[in-house]
Amino acid sequence: MESYGKDIHFAENLASWQQRLLADAQTSGGLLVSVAAEAVDEVLACFRQAGFEQAAVIGSMKNGVPGVRVNQ
């Protein structure tokens, strides 16, 4: 996390292992998909039809300083 850690802000109650799991490129590549707001329902329906029942919206993009904020 040293190369990009300054751009990720974790909730204080997240354990160190949770932070590493969320920031590790080996575990996040297949977990996140960026979708235009108007396509969310259609994309979620596709995932669920393919057997990914737990697919969910977990965040949003906002204007401002680049970075990631993880809240629990």
C-alpha positions in Angstrom: 0.0 0.0 0.0 3.0 2.3 0.1 2.7 3.4 -3.5 -0.9 4.6 -3.2 -1.7 4.5 0.5 -1.9 8.3 0.8 -4.9 8.2 -1.5 -7.0 5.6 0.4 -8.8 6.7 3.6 -10.1 3.8 5.7 -12.6 4.0 8.5 -10.8 3.9 11.9 -12.6 0.7 13.0 -11.3 -1.4 10.1 -8.6 -3.9 11.2 -5.2 -3.8 9.5 -6.0 -7.2 7.7 -9.2 -5.7 6.3 -7.4 -2.7 5.0 -4.8 -4.9 3.3 -7.5 -7.1 1.7 -9.4 -4.1 0.3 -6.3 -2.5 -1.1 -4.5 -5.6 -2.5 -4.7 -5.6 -6.3 -4.7 -9.4 -6.3 -8.1 -9.4 -4.5 -9.9 -6.4 -5.9 -9.5 -6.8 -9.6 -12.6 -9.0 -10.1 -14.7 -7.4 -7.3 -15.3 -3.9 -8.6 -17.1 -2.6 -11.7 -17.6 1.0 -12.5 -21.0 1.7 -14.1 -22.8 4.9 -15.2 -25.6 5.7 -12.7 -28.3 5.3 -15.3 -27.1 1.7 -16.1 -27.0 0.4 -12.5 -30.2 -1.6 -12.5 -29.6 -3.2 -15.8 -26.0 -4.2 -14.9 -27.1 -5.6 -11.5 -29.8 -7.6 -13.3 -27.2 -9.1 -15.6 -24.9 -10.1 -12.7 -27.8 -11.7 -10.8 -29.0 -13.5 -13.9 -25.4 -14.9 -14.2 -25.6 -16.2 -10.6 -24.0 -13.3 -8.7 -26.9 -12.7 -6.3 -24.8 -10.6 -3.9 -23.8 -8.0 -6.5 -24.5 -4.6 -5.0 -23.8 -0.9 -5.3 -21.0 -0.1 -2.8 -20.0 3.5 -3.6 -20.2 6.5 -5.9 -17.9 8.9 -7.6 -17.8 12.6 -6.6 -16.0 15.7 -7.8 -13.0 16.7 -5.7 -9.6 15.5 -4.7 -8.8 12.0 -6.1 -8.8 9.3 -3.6 -10.8 6.4 -2.1 -12.7 6.6 1.2 -13.7 3.3 2.8 -16.5 3.5 5.4 -17.9 0.6 7.3 
